[in-house]
Amino acid sequence: MTTRTFMFRICLLMLLAPLLPVQAACGAGSLSLSSAYRVDALDWNIAGTFAGTNPNVLSELTWEDVRSLQLTARAEVLRPYREGVDSVLTGRFSYGWIVAGDNRDSDYAGDNRALEWSRSDNDAGDGHLLDLEGGYGLRFRLRNDRWSLMPNVGYAYYEQDLVMRDGFQTLVVIPAPAPFPNPPPVGPIPGLNSSYYAWWSGPWIGLQAGYRHDGRLRWDVSLRWHKVDFRAEADWNLRGDLQHPVSFEHEADGDGLSLRAGFERRMTENWSLGGDFEYLDFGA
């Protein structure tokens, strides 16, 4: 199955999902569909040696203000566990199309980002983003079911497919420090079409608090701690001294936090409107 066929089936499922019943044999269920405006950033750097020296920051790549349009489907299946407690199974699928973004590639000859000898500023307005999450928790209903508290655990997988195109060399020092090839002169960089494909996954543990008012309005806040295994593959298409399509790989272990706050207003028995804010910060 091609990626295009897979995405067509996912989009078709999202369009048909509101027509499906929200009651499952194992208990109550719900499915929510949403669109979002998303902003991402990524920063990584390497040293001159594996010991982290000569210099301690040799090359640094940053993607900033990477803006995308995102579609999200969330599912929840709820089943009574005991009096005042429900077991909750959740899932989320999100796919984003990057529409704008900026990239900077800087190289240094001295420690602590000193003696910068090469810098290019590039367009990063293409690529995709993918989020897959699943979790399970016990929701404790408090104070006549108005308040709830749910510890939960789960697993998450994320992708960032980032690009560097329409490059412009903004700084160059010639000759370049050995053993690196001289960068292009100041001005446009013809033919730049490099990519950085990153994915990370791992378990998470979290806590969610909620409030319900009159059975129609709800607020939720959740906090999660993630443990992640980071992987990436890059293709630096203009570097003749590197292999293609995989010029180098990255591997790292890391962790991070995610914070989400949302509200929902029930309009009818089967339909509601709401909004969410989500912030994620990972390091490796």
C-alpha atoms as one frame of an Amber mdcrd trajectory, in Angstrom:
protein
   0.000   0.000   0.000   1.427   3.395  -0.982   1.532   6.348   1.419  -1.015
   8.193  -0.729  -3.448   5.247  -0.603  -2.970   4.908   3.148  -3.667   8.615
   3.736  -6.741   8.478   1.460  -8.207   5.636   3.533  -7.458   7.463   6.782
  -9.127  10.646   5.514 -12.129   8.641   4.275 -12.462   6.985   7.682 -12.333
  10.395   9.380 -15.091  11.680   7.105 -17.313   8.658   7.720 -16.612   8.382
  11.436 -19.403  10.767  12.585 -21.921   8.429  10.921 -20.808   5.463  13.014
 -22.556   4.599  16.305 -20.821   5.828  19.443 -21.904   2.881  21.603 -19.662
  -0.165  21.707 -20.376  -3.550  23.185 -17.829  -3.006  25.924 -19.273   0.346
  27.033 -19.745   3.958  25.997 -17.528   5.319  23.272 -16.843   8.619  21.592
 -14.962   9.817  18.540 -13.865  13.405  17.965 -12.503  14.953  14.780 -10.629
  18.244  14.748  -8.357  20.448  12.704  -5.496  22.480  14.129  -2.840  25.075
  13.440   0.483  23.740  14.677   3.948  25.253  15.172   7.079  23.105  15.584
  10.768  23.730  16.244  13.802  21.439  16.212  17.422  22.113  17.189  20.355
  19.696  17.131  24.105  20.077  17.149  27.193  17.893  16.950  30.694  18.319
  18.366  33.987  17.897  16.571  34.722  14.572  18.318  32.740  11.845  20.044
  34.176  13.172  23.311  32.283  16.428  22.764  35.354  18.584  22.012  37.268
  20.317  19.202  34.932  22.294  19.215  32.068  21.443  21.555  29.600  22.731
  18.927  30.904  22.061  15.434  27.657  22.236  13.469  24.144  23.250  14.475
  20.870  22.903  12.593  17.698  24.691  13.634  14.186  24.558  12.243  11.988
  27.350  13.566   8.416  28.508  13.063   7.542  25.306  11.188   3.838  25.841
  10.630   1.433  23.135   9.552  -2.243  22.335   9.115  -3.217  19.247  11.095
  -6.119  16.817  11.184  -6.728  14.795  14.346  -9.014  11.900  15.247  -9.455
  10.960  18.929 -11.282   7.914  20.215 -12.313   6.986  23.757 -13.929   3.818
  25.066 -15.241   3.924  28.628 -16.317   0.993  30.774 -17.430   0.899  34.431
 -14.656  -0.505  36.625 -16.334  -0.210  40.023 -18.511   2.307  41.859 -17.261
   5.784  41.053 -14.427   4.528  38.829 -14.314   3.990  35.061 -11.658   2.314
  32.941 -10.802   4.453  29.911  -9.062   3.396  26.713  -7.928   6.267  24.459
  -6.301   6.664  21.063  -5.241   9.539  18.856  -4.099   9.887  15.245  -2.814
  13.207  13.874  -1.362  14.110  10.492  -0.004  17.522   9.567   1.018  19.129
   6.274   3.858  21.628   6.670   3.116  24.873   4.834   5.884  27.224   6.059
   9.091  27.199   8.062  12.671  28.460   8.385  15.946  26.572   8.661  19.469
  27.692   9.595  22.668  25.684   9.193  25.716  27.070  11.059  29.279  25.745
  11.415  31.814  26.872  14.038  35.581  26.620  14.518  35.626  27.591  18.229
  33.984  26.345  21.405  30.591  27.658  22.545  29.524  28.688  19.026  32.529
  30.951  18.471  34.264  31.646  15.132  31.276  30.909  12.927  32.630  30.292
   9.433  29.548  29.153   7.519  25.860  29.971   7.751  22.971  29.336   5.405
  19.310  30.295   5.795  16.867  28.044   4.000  13.193  27.460   3.384  11.554
  24.630   5.359   7.980  24.958   4.107   7.360  21.363   3.084   7.114  17.916
   4.656   4.747  16.205   7.063   4.150  15.482  10.764   2.598  12.375  12.289
   1.441  11.571  15.839   0.116   8.218  17.107  -0.873   7.791  20.755  -2.645
   5.169  22.821  -3.351   5.003  26.520  -5.255   3.402  29.372  -6.336   4.869
  32.697  -8.734   4.718  35.630 -10.982   7.787  35.937 -12.126   8.519  39.482
 -15.390  10.481  39.568 -15.602  12.950  42.468 -18.158  15.365  43.952 -21.296
  14.102  42.220 -19.331  13.317  39.061 -18.480  16.981  38.483 -14.768  16.476
  39.075 -12.585  13.650  37.843  -9.005  12.532  38.258  -7.376   9.941  36.012
  -3.853   8.500  36.284  -2.967   6.855  32.983  -0.177   5.219  31.003   0.404
   4.707  27.309   2.691   4.653  24.318   3.345   7.320  21.677   5.031   7.567
  18.282   5.929  10.824  16.514   7.417  11.765  13.124   8.869  14.937  11.650
   9.753  14.966   7.941  11.683  18.234   7.501  13.367  19.795   4.463  15.956
  22.427   3.482  15.269  24.123   0.136  15.721  27.483  -1.634  18.945  27.992
   0.288  20.878  31.239   0.709  24.471  31.383   1.967  24.546  34.354   4.341
  28.059  33.930   5.807  31.236  32.280   4.544  34.890  32.330   5.570  37.406
  31.052   3.004  39.428  28.936   3.328  37.235  26.749   5.502  38.786  24.960
   8.498  40.237  21.578   7.568  39.019  18.991   6.662  35.738  20.525   5.499
  35.061  21.543   1.890  34.639  25.226   1.211  31.001  26.325   1.381  29.400
  28.121  -1.563  29.896  31.888  -1.881  27.438  34.330  -0.363  24.191  34.180
  -2.338  21.630  31.598  -3.486  22.498  27.890  -3.177  21.353  26.230  -6.435
  19.823  22.765  -6.195  19.490  22.540  -2.412  17.002  19.792  -1.575  18.136
  18.230   1.703  15.945  16.383   4.186  15.962  15.401   7.850  13.524  12.635
   8.774  13.180  12.087  12.531  10.994   9.759  14.570  10.818   9.031  18.279
   8.665   6.745  20.383   8.274   5.383  23.870   6.040   4.944  26.913   4.479
   7.744  28.898   2.804   8.184  32.283   0.377  10.964  33.058  -2.383  12.524
  35.110  -5.593  14.117  33.829  -8.006  16.313  35.778 -11.450  17.281  34.552
 -14.533  19.296  35.448 -18.076  18.900  34.114 -20.832  21.496  34.394 -24.533
  20.706  33.807 -23.593  17.720  31.660 -22.917  19.992  28.677 -19.678  21.827
  29.346 -16.366  20.263  30.329 -12.741  21.299  30.919  -9.754  18.960  30.992
  -6.082  19.410  31.822  -3.486  16.659  31.449   0.252  16.367  32.068   2.454
  13.534  30.803   6.080  12.488  31.157   7.529  10.649  28.151  10.541   8.382
  27.773  11.656   8.357  24.129  14.003   6.558  21.771  15.034   9.082  19.073
  16.120   8.152  15.551  16.782  10.243  12.447  18.097   9.927   8.897  19.408
  12.827   6.833  20.122  13.326   3.143  22.484  16.272   2.498  21.984  16.233
  -1.265  24.755  18.721  -2.187  27.501  16.997  -0.197  29.469  14.853  -2.605
  31.597  13.479   0.236  28.529  11.877   1.900  26.382   8.940   0.856  22.840
   9.220  -0.523  19.971   8.867   0.207  21.204   8.371   3.807  24.085  10.755
   4.494  24.145  10.173   8.263  21.995   8.851  11.109  21.217  10.041  14.612
  20.345   7.936  17.664  19.620   9.194  21.163  17.706   8.432  24.345  15.666
  11.247  25.842  12.559  12.311  27.673  10.028  15.106  27.666   6.801  16.598
  28.931   3.476  17.249  27.251   0.743  19.552  28.558  -2.766  19.680  27.175
  -5.769  21.815  28.126  -9.153  21.616  26.446 -12.823  22.406  26.678 -15.941
  20.994  25.049 -19.517  22.247  24.702 -22.124  19.590  23.945 -24.545  20.843
  21.301 -26.723  17.735  20.849 -26.696  14.181  22.163 -24.115  13.092  19.580
 -22.352  16.331  18.616 -20.190  18.815  20.469 -17.768  21.656  19.762 -14.519
  22.309  21.573 -10.931  23.454  21.447  -7.533  22.330  22.713  -4.102  23.732
  23.404  -1.176  21.322  23.501   2.516  21.928  24.240   5.300  19.336  23.966
   8.971  19.725  24.880  11.478  16.884  24.322  15.242  16.665  24.740  17.837
  13.989  23.992
